[in-house]
Amino acid sequence: MAMALHSAALAVRCYLNGVAPAEYHRLLRRDAARPIRRALALYRIGRWAPGQALLAQALRMSPRLLGRIAAATRIAEAAWLRE
């Protein structure tokens, strides 16, 4: 949901500032590529039985890791604040 909201906000800013659609797509790709890559990697690990066990063990050992994992799949705050 946050990526959809970011995409919409970015689209509005670009439209109001006369930014070309290709530039909007470049900006969105720049903002979303890293979190999407990380989420995809976690998804792939989670689909693999040994990966599930590894993730579960890591989270048992360090519950705070879950927050870090979630943060790693979010759009950076700097992208939200950029004008």
C-alpha positions in Angstrom: 0.0 0.0 0.0 2.8 2.4 0.9 4.4 1.9 -2.5 1.1 2.7 -4.2 0.7 5.9 -2.2 4.3 6.9 -3.0 3.7 6.2 -6.7 0.6 8.4 -6.6 2.2 11.2 -4.7 5.2 11.1 -7.1 2.9 11.1 -10.1 1.1 14.2 -8.9 4.3 16.0 -8.1 5.7 15.1 -11.6 2.4 16.1 -13.3 2.2 19.5 -11.5 5.9 20.2 -12.3 5.6 19.2 -16.0 7.9 16.2 -15.6 7.9 13.8 -18.6 6.3 10.4 -18.0 9.7 8.7 -18.7 11.3 10.7 -15.9 8.4 9.8 -13.5 9.1 6.1 -14.3 12.8 6.6 -13.8 12.2 8.2 -10.4 9.8 5.6 -9.3 12.2 2.8 -10.4 14.9 4.5 -8.4 12.8 4.7 -5.3 11.2 1.3 -5.4 13.8 -1.0 -7.0 15.9 -1.8 -3.8 12.9 -2.5 -1.5 11.3 -4.7 -4.2 14.5 -6.6 -4.7 14.8 -7.2 -1.0 11.2 -8.3 -0.6 11.6 -10.7 -3.6 14.7 -12.2 -2.0 12.8 -12.7 1.3 9.9 -14.2 -0.6 12.2 -16.7 -2.4 13.9 -17.7 0.9 10.5 -18.1 2.5 9.3 -20.5 -0.2 12.3 -22.8 0.4 11.8 -25.1 3.4 15.4 -24.7 4.7 15.0 -20.9 4.2 11.9 -20.9 6.3 13.7 -22.7 9.1 16.6 -20.3 8.8 14.4 -17.2 9.0 12.4 -18.7 11.9 15.6 -19.5 13.8 17.1 -16.0 13.1 13.9 -14.3 14.3 13.8 -16.5 17.5 17.4 -15.5 18.2 16.7 -11.8 17.5 13.1 -10.7 17.4 14.2 -7.1 16.5 15.3 -8.5 13.2 11.7 -8.5 12.0 11.5 -4.8 12.3 14.8 -4.4 10.3 13.5 -6.8 7.7 10.3 -4.8 7.3 12.2 -1.5 7.2 14.5 -2.9 4.4 11.5 -3.5 2.2 10.1 0.1 2.6 10.7 3.1 0.4 13.4 5.3 1.9 12.1 8.2 3.9 14.3 10.5 1.8 12.2 9.6 -1.2 9.0 10.6 0.5 10.5 14.0 1.6 12.0 14.8 -1.8 10.3 17.7 -3.6 
